């Protein structure tokens, strides 16, 4: 899938989560997303970036504008070398939390985007890729 533009950001502290939110909003606007589409993508990005800080001790997010046939989209890839997720299906269930939160971050993020892919190896880290199409 052709990538038009990309940028990688380090996400190691709360301030970085704010930057991810701002960049995601800017890129969503540049793709012509509606305010609802922008809000969904920014919310998903915020949750996943926060997970990098809270659960993995930091990581990166790569933003990419992509093309597929007659549509354009925004793809975000979150990667870390944290503890990983032992049971992905359990982690994707509403209400599951390993840190005492509401347990809606992963499952909620998945519902907000058009594509959601997660892979994780305990002791090696996690990679989550989300896409929203225009």
N, CA, C and O atoms as a GROMACS GRO file, in nm:
protein
  536
    1UNK      N    1   0.085  -0.118   0.000
    1UNK     CA    2   0.000   0.000   0.000
    1UNK      C    3   0.089   0.125   0.000
    1UNK      O    4   0.172   0.140   0.090
    2UNK      N    5   0.074   0.213  -0.099
    2UNK     CA    6   0.160   0.331  -0.107
    2UNK      C    7   0.146   0.425   0.013
    2UNK      O    8   0.035   0.457   0.056
    3UNK      N    9   0.260   0.468   0.065
    3UNK     CA   10   0.264   0.563   0.176
    3UNK      C   11   0.301   0.698   0.119
    3UNK      O   12   0.403   0.712   0.052
    4UNK      N   13   0.216   0.800   0.145
    4UNK     CA   14   0.242   0.935   0.095
    4UNK      C   15   0.339   1.010   0.184
    4UNK      O   16   0.429   1.080   0.137
    5UNK      N   17   0.319   0.995   0.314
    5UNK     CA   18   0.396   1.073   0.410
    5UNK      C   19   0.403   0.993   0.539
    5UNK      O   20   0.310   0.920   0.571
    6UNK      N   21   0.512   1.007   0.614
    6UNK     CA   22   0.522   0.936   0.742
    6UNK      C   23   0.609   1.015   0.839
    6UNK      O   24   0.693   1.097   0.801
    7UNK      N   25   0.586   0.986   0.965
    7UNK     CA   26   0.663   1.049   1.073
    7UNK      C   27   0.659   0.955   1.192
    7UNK      O   28   0.555   0.896   1.222
    8UNK      N   29   0.771   0.941   1.261
    8UNK     CA   30   0.778   0.857   1.380
    8UNK      C   31   0.805   0.944   1.502
    8UNK      O   32   0.894   1.030   1.501
    9UNK      N   33   0.728   0.921   1.608
    9UNK     CA   34   0.740   0.996   1.732
    9UNK      C   35   0.774   0.902   1.848
    9UNK      O   36   0.722   0.791   1.856
   10UNK      N   37   0.861   0.948   1.936
   10UNK     CA   38   0.887   0.876   2.061
   10UNK      C   39   0.774   0.906   2.158
   10UNK      O   40   0.728   1.020   2.167
   11UNK      N   41   0.731   0.805   2.230
   11UNK     CA   42   0.623   0.822   2.329
   11UNK      C   43   0.673   0.761   2.460
   11UNK      O   44   0.664   0.640   2.482
   12UNK      N   45   0.725   0.847   2.548
   12UNK     CA   46   0.784   0.800   2.672
   12UNK      C   47   0.724   0.863   2.798
   12UNK      O   48   0.747   0.815   2.909
   13UNK      N   49   0.647   0.969   2.781
   13UNK     CA   50   0.588   1.038   2.897
   13UNK      C   51   0.456   1.101   2.857
   13UNK      O   52   0.421   1.104   2.740
   14UNK      N   53   0.385   1.151   2.954
   14UNK     CA   54   0.251   1.207   2.930
   14UNK      C   55   0.252   1.319   2.826
   14UNK      O   56   0.160   1.330   2.745
   15UNK      N   57   0.356   1.401   2.827
   15UNK     CA   58   0.364   1.511   2.732
   15UNK      C   59   0.370   1.459   2.587
   15UNK      O   60   0.321   1.525   2.495
   16UNK      N   61   0.429   1.342   2.570
   16UNK     CA   62   0.436   1.283   2.436
   16UNK      C   63   0.298   1.239   2.388
   16UNK      O   64   0.269   1.244   2.268
   17UNK      N   65   0.213   1.195   2.480
   17UNK     CA   66   0.077   1.155   2.446
   17UNK      C   67   0.002   1.276   2.390
   17UNK      O   68  -0.075   1.264   2.294
   18UNK      N   69   0.023   1.392   2.450
   18UNK     CA   70  -0.040   1.516   2.404
   18UNK      C   71   0.006   1.547   2.261
   18UNK      O   72  -0.075   1.587   2.177
   19UNK      N   73   0.134   1.528   2.232
   19UNK     CA   74   0.186   1.551   2.097
   19UNK      C   75   0.125   1.452   1.997
   19UNK      O   76   0.092   1.491   1.885
   20UNK      N   77   0.111   1.326   2.036
   20UNK     CA   78   0.048   1.226   1.948
   20UNK      C   79  -0.095   1.268   1.915
   20UNK      O   80  -0.138   1.259   1.800
   21UNK      N   81  -0.168   1.315   2.015
   21UNK     CA   82  -0.305   1.362   1.993
   21UNK      C   83  -0.307   1.476   1.891
   21UNK      O   84  -0.387   1.475   1.797
   22UNK      N   85  -0.219   1.575   1.911
   22UNK     CA   86  -0.215   1.693   1.823
   22UNK      C   87  -0.177   1.654   1.680
   22UNK      O   88  -0.240   1.699   1.584
   23UNK      N   89  -0.076   1.570   1.665
   23UNK     CA   90  -0.033   1.528   1.531
   23UNK      C   91  -0.144   1.447   1.462
   23UNK      O   92  -0.169   1.465   1.343
   24UNK      N   93  -0.208   1.359   1.537
   24UNK     CA   94  -0.316   1.278   1.480
   24UNK      C   95  -0.430   1.366   1.432
   24UNK      O   96  -0.486   1.344   1.325
   25UNK      N   97  -0.464   1.468   1.511
   25UNK     CA   98  -0.570   1.561   1.470
   25UNK      C   99  -0.528   1.636   1.344
   25UNK      O  100  -0.606   1.646   1.249
   26UNK      N  101  -0.405   1.688   1.341
   26UNK     CA  102  -0.356   1.763   1.224
   26UNK      C  103  -0.358   1.676   1.098
   26UNK      O  104  -0.402   1.721   0.992
   27UNK      N  105  -0.310   1.554   1.110
   27UNK     CA  106  -0.306   1.465   0.994
   27UNK      C  107  -0.447   1.428   0.951
   27UNK      O  108  -0.475   1.417   0.831
   28UNK      N  109  -0.537   1.407   1.046
   28UNK     CA  110  -0.677   1.374   1.015
   28UNK      C  111  -0.744   1.489   0.940
   28UNK      O  112  -0.817   1.467   0.844
   29UNK      N  113  -0.717   1.611   0.983
   29UNK     CA  114  -0.772   1.729   0.916
   29UNK      C  115  -0.718   1.738   0.774
   29UNK      O  116  -0.792   1.767   0.680
   30UNK      N  117  -0.587   1.714   0.758
   30UNK     CA  118  -0.526   1.724   0.624
   30UNK      C  119  -0.583   1.620   0.527
   30UNK      O  120  -0.580   1.640   0.406
   31UNK      N  121  -0.636   1.510   0.580
   31UNK     CA  122  -0.698   1.407   0.496
   31UNK      C  123  -0.846   1.434   0.471
   31UNK      O  124  -0.910   1.362   0.395
   32UNK      N  125  -0.900   1.539   0.534
   32UNK     CA  126  -1.039   1.574   0.513
   32UNK      C  127  -1.138   1.495   0.598
   32UNK      O  128  -1.256   1.487   0.564
   33UNK      N  129  -1.090   1.437   0.708
   33UNK     CA  130  -1.180   1.365   0.797
   33UNK      C  131  -1.283   1.461   0.856
   33UNK      O  132  -1.253   1.578   0.883
   34UNK      N  133  -1.403   1.412   0.876
   34UNK     CA  134  -1.505   1.491   0.945
   34UNK      C  135  -1.465   1.506   1.091
   34UNK      O  136  -1.373   1.439   1.137
   35UNK      N  137  -1.532   1.594   1.163
   35UNK     CA  138  -1.501   1.614   1.305
   35UNK      C  139  -1.522   1.484   1.384
   35UNK      O  140  -1.447   1.455   1.477
   36UNK      N  141  -1.622   1.406   1.346
   36UNK     CA  142  -1.647   1.277   1.414
   36UNK      C  143  -1.533   1.180   1.384
   36UNK      O  144  -1.484   1.113   1.475
   37UNK      N  145  -1.490   1.172   1.259
   37UNK     CA  146  -1.379   1.084   1.222
   37UNK      C  147  -1.250   1.128   1.291
   37UNK      O  148  -1.172   1.044   1.338
   38UNK      N  149  -1.228   1.259   1.297
   38UNK     CA  150  -1.110   1.311   1.367
   38UNK      C  151  -1.111   1.269   1.513
   38UNK      O  152  -1.012   1.221   1.567
   39UNK      N  153  -1.226   1.289   1.576
   39UNK     CA  154  -1.239   1.260   1.720
   39UNK      C  155  -1.216   1.111   1.748
   39UNK      O  156  -1.150   1.076   1.845
   40UNK      N  157  -1.270   1.026   1.663
   40UNK     CA  158  -1.251   0.882   1.682
   40UNK      C  159  -1.103   0.845   1.670
   40UNK      O  160  -1.051   0.769   1.752
   41UNK      N  161  -1.036   0.898   1.569
   41UNK     CA  162  -0.895   0.864   1.549
   41UNK      C  163  -0.808   0.921   1.659
   41UNK      O  164  -0.716   0.854   1.707
   42UNK      N  165  -0.835   1.044   1.700
   42UNK     CA  166  -0.757   1.106   1.808
   42UNK      C  167  -0.778   1.030   1.939
   42UNK      O  168  -0.683   1.010   2.015
   43UNK      N  169  -0.900   0.989   1.966
   43UNK     CA  170  -0.928   0.916   2.090
   43UNK      C  171  -0.855   0.782   2.091
   43UNK      O  172  -0.794   0.745   2.191
   44UNK      N  173  -0.862   0.709   1.980
   44UNK     CA  174  -0.792   0.581   1.972
   44UNK      C  175  -0.641   0.602   1.988
   44UNK      O  176  -0.575   0.528   2.061
   45UNK      N  177  -0.587   0.701   1.920
   45UNK     CA  178  -0.443   0.730   1.928
   45UNK      C  179  -0.402   0.765   2.070
   45UNK      O  180  -0.298   0.722   2.118
   46UNK      N  181  -0.484   0.844   2.137
   46UNK     CA  182  -0.455   0.885   2.274
   46UNK      C  183  -0.451   0.764   2.367
   46UNK      O  184  -0.359   0.751   2.449
   47UNK      N  185  -0.549   0.676   2.356
   47UNK     CA  186  -0.554   0.556   2.440
   47UNK      C  187  -0.432   0.467   2.418
   47UNK      O  188  -0.371   0.419   2.513
   48UNK      N  189  -0.398   0.445   2.291
   48UNK     CA  190  -0.286   0.356   2.260
   48UNK      C  191  -0.152   0.418   2.298
   48UNK      O  192  -0.062   0.348   2.343
   49UNK      N  193  -0.138   0.549   2.280
   49UNK     CA  194  -0.016   0.617   2.322
   49UNK      C  195  -0.001   0.613   2.474
   49UNK      O  196   0.108   0.593   2.527
   50UNK      N  197  -0.112   0.633   2.542
   50UNK     CA  198  -0.109   0.627   2.690
   50UNK      C  199  -0.068   0.487   2.735
   50UNK      O  200   0.006   0.472   2.832
   51UNK      N  201  -0.117   0.385   2.665
   51UNK     CA  202  -0.078   0.248   2.698
   51UNK      C  203   0.072   0.227   2.684
   51UNK      O  204   0.132   0.154   2.763
   52UNK      N  205   0.134   0.290   2.583
   52UNK     CA  206   0.279   0.280   2.568
   52UNK      C  207   0.350   0.328   2.694
   52UNK      O  208   0.445   0.266   2.741
   53UNK      N  209   0.304   0.441   2.747
   53UNK     CA  210   0.367   0.500   2.865
   53UNK      C  211   0.338   0.416   2.990
   53UNK      O  212   0.430   0.382   3.064
   54UNK      N  213   0.212   0.385   3.013
   54UNK     CA  214   0.169   0.319   3.138
   54UNK      C  215   0.212   0.172   3.145
   54UNK      O  216   0.261   0.127   3.248
   55UNK      N  217   0.194   0.098   3.036
   55UNK     CA  218   0.214  -0.046   3.040
   55UNK      C  219   0.351  -0.092   2.989
   55UNK      O  220   0.399  -0.197   3.030
   56UNK      N  221   0.413  -0.014   2.902
   56UNK     CA  222   0.537  -0.059   2.840
   56UNK      C  223   0.658   0.026   2.876
   56UNK      O  224   0.770  -0.008   2.840
   57UNK      N  225   0.636   0.136   2.946
   57UNK     CA  226   0.748   0.224   2.979
   57UNK      C  227   0.795   0.308   2.861
   57UNK      O  228   0.903   0.367   2.867
   58UNK      N  229   0.715   0.313   2.754
   58UNK     CA  230   0.748   0.395   2.638
   58UNK      C  231   0.758   0.313   2.511
   58UNK      O  232   0.762   0.190   2.513
   59UNK      N  233   0.763   0.384   2.401
   59UNK     CA  234   0.772   0.320   2.270
   59UNK      C  235   0.768   0.424   2.162
   59UNK      O  236   0.809   0.538   2.182
   60UNK      N  237   0.718   0.385   2.045
   60UNK     CA  238   0.709   0.478   1.932
   60UNK      C  239   0.572   0.465   1.866
   60UNK      O  240   0.503   0.364   1.879
   61UNK      N  241   0.537   0.571   1.794
   61UNK     CA  242   0.421   0.565   1.705
   61UNK      C  243   0.464   0.620   1.569
   61UNK      O  244   0.527   0.725   1.560
   62UNK      N  245   0.429   0.547   1.465
   62UNK     CA  246   0.456   0.592   1.328
   62UNK      C  247   0.324   0.631   1.264
   62UNK      O  248   0.232   0.550   1.256
   63UNK      N  249   0.316   0.756   1.219
   63UNK     CA  250   0.198   0.806   1.148
   63UNK      C  251   0.226   0.797   0.998
   63UNK      O  252   0.335   0.833   0.953
   64UNK      N  253   0.127   0.748   0.922
   64UNK     CA  254   0.143   0.737   0.777
   64UNK      C  255   0.012   0.771   0.708
   64UNK      O  256  -0.094   0.725   0.750
   65UNK      N  257   0.018   0.851   0.603
   65UNK     CA  258  -0.098   0.865   0.516
   65UNK      C  259  -0.079   0.761   0.406
   65UNK      O  260   0.029   0.748   0.348
   66UNK      N  261  -0.186   0.687   0.380
   66UNK     CA  262  -0.178   0.575   0.287
   66UNK      C  263  -0.287   0.585   0.180
   66UNK      O  264  -0.388   0.653   0.199
   67UNK      N  265  -0.263   0.517   0.068
   67UNK     CA  266  -0.359   0.512  -0.042
   67UNK      C  267  -0.391   0.367  -0.074
   67UNK      O  268  -0.302   0.281  -0.074
   68UNK      N  269  -0.517   0.340  -0.100
   68UNK     CA  270  -0.560   0.208  -0.144
   68UNK      C  271  -0.675   0.228  -0.242
   68UNK      O  272  -0.785   0.267  -0.203
   69UNK      N  273  -0.649   0.201  -0.370
   69UNK     CA  274  -0.747   0.221  -0.476
   69UNK      C  275  -0.799   0.365  -0.473
   69UNK      O  276  -0.723   0.458  -0.497
   70UNK      N  277  -0.928   0.384  -0.444
   70UNK     CA  278  -0.982   0.519  -0.447
   70UNK      C  279  -0.996   0.586  -0.310
   70UNK      O  280  -1.068   0.685  -0.297
   71UNK      N  281  -0.930   0.533  -0.212
   71UNK     CA  282  -0.944   0.595  -0.080
   71UNK      C  283  -0.808   0.622  -0.017
   71UNK      O  284  -0.707   0.559  -0.049
   72UNK      N  285  -0.811   0.718   0.071
   72UNK     CA  286  -0.691   0.757   0.147
   72UNK      C  287  -0.720   0.731   0.293
   72UNK      O  288  -0.835   0.731   0.336
   73UNK      N  289  -0.614   0.710   0.368
   73UNK     CA  290  -0.635   0.683   0.509
   73UNK      C  291  -0.516   0.724   0.593
   73UNK      O  292  -0.412   0.766   0.542
   74UNK      N  293  -0.536   0.712   0.722
   74UNK     CA  294  -0.434   0.741   0.820
   74UNK      C  295  -0.406   0.612   0.897
   74UNK      O  296  -0.495   0.553   0.957
   75UNK      N  297  -0.279   0.570   0.893
   75UNK     CA  298  -0.238   0.450   0.965
   75UNK      C  299  -0.141   0.490   1.076
   75UNK      O  300  -0.045   0.563   1.052
   76UNK      N  301  -0.166   0.442   1.195
   76UNK     CA  302  -0.079   0.464   1.309
   76UNK      C  303  -0.030   0.329   1.359
   76UNK      O  304  -0.109   0.237   1.379
   77UNK      N  305   0.100   0.317   1.379
   77UNK     CA  306   0.158   0.193   1.428
   77UNK      C  307   0.231   0.222   1.559
   77UNK      O  308   0.327   0.299   1.563
   78UNK      N  309   0.184   0.160   1.666
   78UNK     CA  310   0.239   0.176   1.801
   78UNK      C  311   0.326   0.054   1.831
   78UNK      O  312   0.280  -0.060   1.818
   79UNK      N  313   0.451   0.077   1.871
   79UNK     CA  314   0.541  -0.034   1.901
   79UNK      C  315   0.617  -0.008   2.029
   79UNK      O  316   0.655   0.105   2.060
   80UNK      N  317   0.639  -0.117   2.104
   80UNK     CA  318   0.717  -0.107   2.227
   80UNK      C  319   0.796  -0.235   2.247
   80UNK      O  320   0.771  -0.337   2.182
   81UNK      N  321   0.891  -0.228   2.339
   81UNK     CA  322   0.967  -0.346   2.381
   81UNK      C  323   0.937  -0.374   2.528
   81UNK      O  324   1.025  -0.410   2.606
   82UNK      N  325   0.810  -0.356   2.564
   82UNK     CA  326   0.767  -0.375   2.702
   82UNK      C  327   0.743  -0.521   2.734
   82UNK      O  328   0.794  -0.610   2.667
   83UNK      N  329   0.664  -0.544   2.839
   83UNK     CA  330   0.642  -0.682   2.886
   83UNK      C  331   0.556  -0.767   2.793
   83UNK      O  332   0.552  -0.889   2.809
   84UNK      N  333   0.489  -0.706   2.697
   84UNK     CA  334   0.402  -0.781   2.607
   84UNK      C  335   0.269  -0.815   2.672
   84UNK      O  336   0.246  -0.785   2.789
   85UNK      N  337   0.184  -0.878   2.596
   85UNK     CA  338   0.050  -0.916   2.642
   85UNK      C  339   0.040  -1.067   2.630
   85UNK      O  340   0.049  -1.123   2.521
   86UNK      N  341   0.020  -1.133   2.743
   86UNK     CA  342   0.016  -1.279   2.745
   86UNK      C  343  -0.109  -1.334   2.675
   86UNK      O  344  -0.101  -1.433   2.603
   87UNK      N  345  -0.224  -1.270   2.696
   87UNK     CA  346  -0.349  -1.318   2.640
   87UNK      C  347  -0.419  -1.202   2.569
   87UNK      O  348  -0.491  -1.124   2.633
   88UNK      N  349  -0.399  -1.191   2.441
   88UNK     CA  350  -0.453  -1.078   2.364
   88UNK      C  351  -0.606  -1.078   2.367
   88UNK      O  352  -0.667  -0.972   2.381
   89UNK      N  353  -0.668  -1.194   2.353
   89UNK     CA  354  -0.815  -1.201   2.354
   89UNK      C  355  -0.871  -1.148   2.486
   89UNK      O  356  -0.970  -1.075   2.487
   90UNK      N  357  -0.809  -1.183   2.595
   90UNK     CA  358  -0.852  -1.132   2.726
   90UNK      C  359  -0.831  -0.981   2.734
   90UNK      O  360  -0.917  -0.909   2.785
   91UNK      N  361  -0.717  -0.935   2.685
   91UNK     CA  362  -0.687  -0.791   2.690
   91UNK      C  363  -0.784  -0.709   2.606
   91UNK      O  364  -0.805  -0.591   2.634
   92UNK      N  365  -0.843  -0.770   2.504
   92UNK     CA  366  -0.938  -0.700   2.418
   92UNK      C  367  -1.081  -0.702   2.471
   92UNK      O  368  -1.169  -0.638   2.413
   93UNK      N  369  -1.104  -0.773   2.580
   93UNK     CA  370  -1.239  -0.777   2.638
   93UNK      C  371  -1.266  -0.651   2.719
   93UNK      O  372  -1.182  -0.606   2.797
   94UNK      N  373  -1.385  -0.595   2.699
   94UNK     CA  374  -1.426  -0.479   2.779
   94UNK      C  375  -1.417  -0.513   2.926
   94UNK      O  376  -1.461  -0.619   2.970
   95UNK      N  377  -1.358  -0.422   3.003
   95UNK     CA  378  -1.350  -0.439   3.147
   95UNK      C  379  -1.222  -0.504   3.196
   95UNK      O  380  -1.195  -0.503   3.316
   96UNK      N  381  -1.142  -0.561   3.106
   96UNK     CA  382  -1.015  -0.620   3.150
   96UNK      C  383  -0.910  -0.512   3.164
   96UNK      O  384  -0.890  -0.431   3.073
   97UNK      N  385  -0.843  -0.510   3.279
   97UNK     CA  386  -0.736  -0.414   3.302
   97UNK      C  387  -0.626  -0.480   3.383
   97UNK      O  388  -0.653  -0.545   3.484
   98UNK      N  389  -0.503  -0.463   3.339
   98UNK     CA  390  -0.391  -0.517   3.416
   98UNK      C  391  -0.338  -0.414   3.515
   98UNK      O  392  -0.253  -0.447   3.598
   99UNK      N  393  -0.387  -0.291   3.507
   99UNK     CA  394  -0.337  -0.184   3.595
   99UNK      C  395  -0.448  -0.113   3.673
   99UNK      O  396  -0.426  -0.004   3.725
  100UNK      N  397  -0.566  -0.174   3.682
  100UNK     CA  398  -0.672  -0.116   3.762
  100UNK      C  399  -0.754  -0.007   3.696
  100UNK      O  400  -0.828   0.064   3.763
  101UNK      N  401  -0.742   0.009   3.564
  101UNK     CA  402  -0.822   0.109   3.494
  101UNK      C  403  -0.960   0.055   3.459
  101UNK      O  404  -1.002  -0.048   3.511
  102UNK      N  405  -1.029   0.125   3.372
  102UNK     CA  406  -1.164   0.083   3.332
  102UNK      C  407  -1.162  -0.036   3.237
  102UNK      O  408  -1.264  -0.104   3.221
  103UNK      N  409  -1.049  -0.062   3.174
  103UNK     CA  410  -1.041  -0.175   3.083
  103UNK      C  411  -1.112  -0.152   2.951
  103UNK      O  412  -1.167  -0.245   2.893
  104UNK      N  413  -1.111  -0.028   2.904
  104UNK     CA  414  -1.177   0.004   2.777
  104UNK      C  415  -1.080   0.055   2.671
  104UNK      O  416  -1.120   0.082   2.558
  105UNK      N  417  -0.951   0.068   2.706
  105UNK     CA  418  -0.853   0.126   2.615
  105UNK      C  419  -0.837   0.049   2.486
  105UNK      O  420  -0.858   0.105   2.378
  106UNK      N  421  -0.799  -0.079   2.493
  106UNK     CA  422  -0.779  -0.158   2.371
  106UNK      C  423  -0.909  -0.185   2.299
  106UNK      O  424  -0.920  -0.164   2.178
  107UNK      N  425  -1.009  -0.232   2.373
  107UNK     CA  426  -1.137  -0.266   2.309
  107UNK      C  427  -1.205  -0.141   2.253
  107UNK      O  428  -1.263  -0.145   2.145
  108UNK      N  429  -1.197  -0.031   2.326
  108UNK     CA  430  -1.256   0.094   2.278
  108UNK      C  431  -1.185   0.146   2.155
  108UNK      O  432  -1.249   0.192   2.061
  109UNK      N  433  -1.053   0.138   2.156
  109UNK     CA  434  -0.975   0.183   2.040
  109UNK      C  435  -1.011   0.101   1.917
  109UNK      O  436  -1.024   0.155   1.807
  110UNK      N  437  -1.026  -0.029   1.936
  110UNK     CA  438  -1.061  -0.116   1.823
  110UNK      C  439  -1.194  -0.076   1.760
  110UNK      O  440  -1.210  -0.081   1.638
  111UNK      N  441  -1.289  -0.036   1.843
  111UNK     CA  442  -1.421   0.003   1.792
  111UNK      C  443  -1.420   0.138   1.719
  111UNK      O  444  -1.510   0.165   1.639
  112UNK      N  445  -1.320   0.221   1.744
  112UNK     CA  446  -1.316   0.356   1.688
  112UNK      C  447  -1.251   0.365   1.549
  112UNK      O  448  -1.259   0.468   1.484
  113UNK      N  449  -1.188   0.257   1.506
  113UNK     CA  450  -1.114   0.260   1.380
  113UNK      C  451  -1.170   0.158   1.282
  113UNK      O  452  -1.248   0.071   1.319
  114UNK      N  453  -1.128   0.169   1.156
  114UNK     CA  454  -1.173   0.076   1.052
  114UNK      C  455  -1.093  -0.053   1.052
  114UNK      O  456  -1.146  -0.160   1.020
  115UNK      N  457  -0.965  -0.045   1.087
  115UNK     CA  458  -0.879  -0.163   1.092
  115UNK      C  459  -0.798  -0.158   1.221
  115UNK      O  460  -0.751  -0.052   1.262
  116UNK      N  461  -0.782  -0.275   1.283
  116UNK     CA  462  -0.708  -0.287   1.409
  116UNK      C  463  -0.633  -0.419   1.406
  116UNK      O  464  -0.694  -0.525   1.392
  117UNK      N  465  -0.501  -0.413   1.420
  117UNK     CA  466  -0.420  -0.534   1.420
  117UNK      C  467  -0.326  -0.527   1.539
  117UNK      O  468  -0.260  -0.425   1.561
  118UNK      N  469  -0.319  -0.636   1.616
  118UNK     CA  470  -0.233  -0.639   1.733
  118UNK      C  471  -0.152  -0.768   1.733
  118UNK      O  472  -0.203  -0.876   1.704
  119UNK      N  473  -0.025  -0.754   1.765
  119UNK     CA  474   0.060  -0.871   1.786
  119UNK      C  475   0.147  -0.842   1.907
  119UNK      O  476   0.192  -0.729   1.928
  120UNK      N  477   0.171  -0.944   1.987
  120UNK     CA  478   0.247  -0.925   2.108
  120UNK      C  479   0.315  -1.055   2.148
  120UNK      O  480   0.259  -1.164   2.132
  121UNK      N  481   0.436  -1.042   2.200
  121UNK     CA  482   0.510  -1.155   2.252
  121UNK      C  483   0.554  -1.121   2.394
  121UNK      O  484   0.627  -1.024   2.414
  122UNK      N  485   0.509  -1.200   2.492
  122UNK     CA  486   0.550  -1.172   2.630
  122UNK      C  487   0.703  -1.164   2.641
  122UNK      O  488   0.775  -1.250   2.590
  123UNK      N  489   0.748  -1.059   2.709
  123UNK     CA  490   0.890  -1.037   2.727
  123UNK      C  491   0.959  -0.967   2.611
  123UNK      O  492   1.076  -0.932   2.622
  124UNK      N  493   0.888  -0.946   2.501
  124UNK     CA  494   0.949  -0.881   2.384
  124UNK      C  495   0.880  -0.753   2.340
  124UNK      O  496   0.945  -0.665   2.283
  125UNK      N  497   0.750  -0.741   2.366
  125UNK     CA  498   0.681  -0.618   2.329
  125UNK      C  499   0.555  -0.639   2.250
  125UNK      O  500   0.512  -0.752   2.225
  126UNK      N  501   0.496  -0.526   2.209
  126UNK     CA  502   0.366  -0.526   2.143
  126UNK      C  503   0.370  -0.431   2.024
  126UNK      O  504   0.438  -0.329   2.026
  127UNK      N  505   0.294  -0.468   1.920
  127UNK     CA  506   0.278  -0.382   1.802
  127UNK      C  507   0.129  -0.376   1.772
  127UNK      O  508   0.063  -0.478   1.756
  128UNK      N  509   0.076  -0.253   1.764
  128UNK     CA  510  -0.065  -0.232   1.731
  128UNK      C  511  -0.070  -0.136   1.613
  128UNK      O  512  -0.010  -0.028   1.615
  129UNK      N  513  -0.143  -0.176   1.511
  129UNK     CA  514  -0.159  -0.093   1.392
  129UNK      C  515  -0.307  -0.063   1.374
  129UNK      O  516  -0.390  -0.155   1.371
  130UNK      N  517  -0.341   0.065   1.363
  130UNK     CA  518  -0.479   0.107   1.341
  130UNK      C  519  -0.487   0.189   1.213
  130UNK      O  520  -0.392   0.258   1.176
  131UNK      N  521  -0.603   0.180   1.145
  131UNK     CA  522  -0.624   0.256   1.022
  131UNK      C  523  -0.765   0.312   1.024
  131UNK      O  524  -0.860   0.244   1.063
  132UNK      N  525  -0.778   0.437   0.982
  132UNK     CA  526  -0.909   0.496   0.955
  132UNK      C  527  -0.904   0.545   0.812
  132UNK      O  528  -0.812   0.617   0.773
  133UNK      N  529  -1.005   0.505   0.734
  133UNK     CA  530  -1.015   0.544   0.593
  133UNK      C  531  -1.108   0.662   0.576
  133UNK      O  532  -1.204   0.678   0.650
  134UNK      N  533  -1.077   0.743   0.478
  134UNK     CA  534  -1.163   0.857   0.440
  134UNK      C  535  -1.252   0.814   0.328
  134UNK      O  536  -1.333   0.893   0.279
   0.00000   0.00000   0.00000
